[in-house]
């Protein structure tokens, strides 16, 4: 935003420049000393907010006001001068021509300066907001999880915030840098999605998959960077299957992501080293984070159990990636018990989304024909040894051992994400699982997981 100071006094120009720098540092002050300069500024500068007229100027104030109204319409103006000069130059009718007009008295009081300028700034901010509102059909947009924007500092397409069912405001202009603190401010306001034009988001997904594929193939980057890239990749897979479905592009991308996770474990040989690199900040954790952690935990459990078949490992890895792919609301992340108070407090739409998502994700998995029966791993991932899970209430002796690997890995990952990873927290989670998952067909998977961490004590 810019401000315009109309004056013929050099010392007053310097004074106002210093005041703006001190109290409105993001506003750039522009000078004007005559009508032609005022006209040029208002004609060429699109973001002028406060307009201050120095009443010591020798030109008639009314001439300036007429020029302002002719060029930009009625707007607030701030009049500067001594009490006597203001009384002489600014009539009551002129002062009352806009509700946000104000006086700044000479000599200037700091607080009075702030109080006089602020309404004009607010007025211009509101005008900019209203001008940026566009009325568009929701059918033209696709929602994009707000947490995805933590992975960028600029975006290749215009990004919109939905204000009403039909009105959107452009929040981020194409290829314009934005701050993560801005994203966080909307997360704190419980905003879950920004919106991108449908055709732009489809192109974004395709381009992002290509970019992430190159990153995942690069083996010479720090482990934390690789983990973050894998998490973002899982989030992109979830978006892609919901918006586009399954394509050859996606199948290739999933294979690249699986190869990347296998490479990390082969290189580190330690699950504990991998888990340390996961961030558990609630603002950034989502289903993509859970998918990648479950993928690592389940793969290491298979290794401990001696199940080293490449096909088995890939089935479990694919299942981990797709488990929660149809869920869009990250607030549901830690609600996995249909008998809990948290579940009862959800609205009907979220309840149905939770109850239906294992079968919905299982259907998606059937389209990966090279990995048969992966859908059964996904369908049963919310089953529980007490027979109170969903969707089938599967009893422990009915669950296959590989199903139990998936369920134990998922439960461990879910609880570690909530607590944050430390060896102490891992042992606390194991103690919880020991009471619920250490019997029948769950026993061997639990023992494999326990062994991973007991070796570190």
Beta strands, then each sheet from edge to edge (+ up, - down):
strand 1: 2-6
strand 2: 28-32
strand 3: 48-54
strand 4: 78-81
strand 5: 102-105
strand 6: 133-135
strand 7: 141-145
strand 8: 159-162
strand 9: 167-172
strand 10: 193-197
sheet 1: 2+ 1+ 3+ 4+ 5+
sheet 2: 6+ 9- 8+
sheet 3: 7+ 10-
end
